[in-house]
Amino acid sequence: MITPTAAMTAFANPITNPGPLLSMSSPTLHSIPSLAMATGAYLTVTNTLYLARRSYLRKMTMKRLLQIRTTREPKVSMRLYFTMLLVWQTFVVIFPIVEPLARCMGQVSFFYSYPNAGGVGIIFEPRDVQHMKQNHRTKHQVRFDWHRFSVNVGGIGRDGFRHPPSVVRNLPHVDIPKRGLKHWPWRRRRR
């Protein structure tokens, strides 16, 4: 235990007398392997949780889901492939926090990759639509995506939307089909 005297001594004279504070807070060579093991164990547990939850909801085996997540699709560059894996693992790290919060709101969360569009996304779906086919579930989703899509940059028509010509952008956006939002804020009516 660190006493107030030891803390004051270390604070007042940290170079000549670091006291017990420095030895507790600075990483040592023997603590790095234990940190690596703890990180590996956490990733193993969170990946297992994610795959188990997803396999239960999608009626697939965990092995098949892992294969889908880790298979490099044709025409996908190594850079994009590793980016998708990194973003998936980032989501898996926070999955134990995100999924209970989503569940409190009657939702489930999924990571999706869009290899043809060169991007990724996090999708929230209501729990009560999980029995529906994909095309019916899509209508109820809220998607936070980042992928390539086309945006009109021409004049604004009578309908309030921009018209061609268009440019291809790779931008973050939100899709909420029930509210008519697609690639928001990039595709929206001008007011």
LINDA-V359101 format. One record per pair of residues at least 24 apart in sequence whose C-alpha atoms are under 10 Angstrom apart, sorted by the first residue. I is the first residue (numbers start at 0). J is the second residue. If there is no record, write none. Layout:
i: [I & I]
j: [J & J]
This chain:
i: [38 & 41 & 41 & 42 & 42 & 42 & 42 & 43 & 43 & 44 & 44 & 44 & 45 & 45 & 45 & 45 & 45 & 45 & 45 & 46 & 46 & 46 & 46 & 46 & 46 & 46 & 47 & 48 & 48 & 48 & 49 & 49 & 49 & 49 & 49 & 49 & 49 & 49 & 49 & 50 & 52 & 52 & 52 & 52 & 53 & 53 & 53 & 53 & 56 & 56 & 56 & 56 & 57 & 57 & 58 & 68 & 68 & 68 & 71 & 72 & 72 & 73 & 73 & 74 & 74 & 75 & 75 & 75 & 75 & 76 & 76 & 79 & 79 & 79 & 79 & 80 & 80 & 80 & 80 & 82 & 82 & 82 & 83 & 83 & 83 & 83 & 83 & 83 & 83 & 83 & 83 & 84 & 84 & 86 & 86 & 86 & 86 & 86 & 86 & 87 & 87 & 87 & 87 & 87 & 90 & 90 & 98 & 101 & 101 & 102 & 106 & 106 & 107 & 108 & 108 & 108 & 109 & 110 & 110 & 110 & 111 & 111 & 111 & 112 & 112 & 112 & 113 & 113 & 113 & 113 & 114 & 114 & 115 & 115 & 116 & 116 & 116 & 116 & 116 & 117 & 117 & 117 & 117 & 117 & 118 & 118 & 118 & 118 & 118 & 118 & 118 & 118 & 119 & 119 & 119 & 119 & 119 & 119 & 120 & 120 & 120 & 120 & 120 & 120 & 121 & 121 & 122 & 122 & 137 & 137 & 137 & 138 & 138 & 138 & 138 & 138 & 139 & 139 & 139 & 139 & 140 & 140 & 140 & 140 & 141 & 141 & 141 & 141 & 141 & 141 & 141 & 142 & 142 & 142 & 142 & 142 & 142 & 142 & 143 & 143 & 143 & 143 & 143 & 143 & 143 & 144 & 144 & 144 & 144 & 144 & 144 & 144 & 145 & 145 & 145 & 145 & 145 & 145 & 146 & 146 & 146 & 146 & 147 & 148 & 148 & 149 & 149 & 149 & 150 & 150 & 150 & 151 & 151 & 152 & 155 & 155 & 156 & 156 & 158 & 158 & 159 & 159 & 159 & 159 & 160 & 160 & 160 & 160 & 160 & 161 & 161 & 161 & 161]
j: [92 & 91 & 92 & 88 & 89 & 91 & 92 & 91 & 92 & 91 & 92 & 95 & 88 & 90 & 91 & 92 & 93 & 94 & 95 & 87 & 88 & 90 & 91 & 92 & 94 & 95 & 91 & 91 & 94 & 95 & 90 & 91 & 92 & 94 & 95 & 98 & 108 & 109 & 110 & 91 & 98 & 107 & 108 & 109 & 107 & 108 & 109 & 110 & 107 & 126 & 129 & 130 & 129 & 130 & 130 & 110 & 111 & 112 & 114 & 114 & 115 & 114 & 115 & 114 & 115 & 114 & 115 & 116 & 117 & 114 & 117 & 114 & 117 & 118 & 119 & 112 & 114 & 117 & 118 & 117 & 118 & 119 & 110 & 111 & 112 & 113 & 114 & 117 & 118 & 119 & 120 & 112 & 119 & 110 & 111 & 112 & 118 & 119 & 120 & 111 & 112 & 119 & 120 & 121 & 120 & 121 & 123 & 125 & 126 & 126 & 140 & 141 & 140 & 140 & 141 & 142 & 142 & 142 & 143 & 144 & 142 & 143 & 144 & 144 & 145 & 146 & 144 & 145 & 146 & 147 & 146 & 147 & 146 & 147 & 145 & 146 & 147 & 148 & 169 & 145 & 146 & 147 & 148 & 169 & 144 & 145 & 146 & 147 & 148 & 169 & 170 & 171 & 143 & 144 & 145 & 146 & 147 & 171 & 144 & 145 & 146 & 171 & 172 & 173 & 145 & 173 & 173 & 174 & 175 & 176 & 177 & 175 & 176 & 177 & 178 & 179 & 175 & 176 & 177 & 178 & 174 & 175 & 176 & 177 & 173 & 174 & 175 & 176 & 177 & 178 & 180 & 172 & 173 & 174 & 175 & 176 & 181 & 182 & 171 & 172 & 173 & 174 & 175 & 182 & 183 & 169 & 170 & 171 & 172 & 173 & 174 & 182 & 169 & 170 & 171 & 172 & 173 & 182 & 170 & 171 & 172 & 182 & 171 & 182 & 185 & 182 & 185 & 186 & 182 & 185 & 186 & 185 & 186 & 186 & 188 & 189 & 188 & 189 & 188 & 189 & 187 & 188 & 189 & 190 & 186 & 187 & 188 & 189 & 190 & 186 & 187 & 188 & 189]
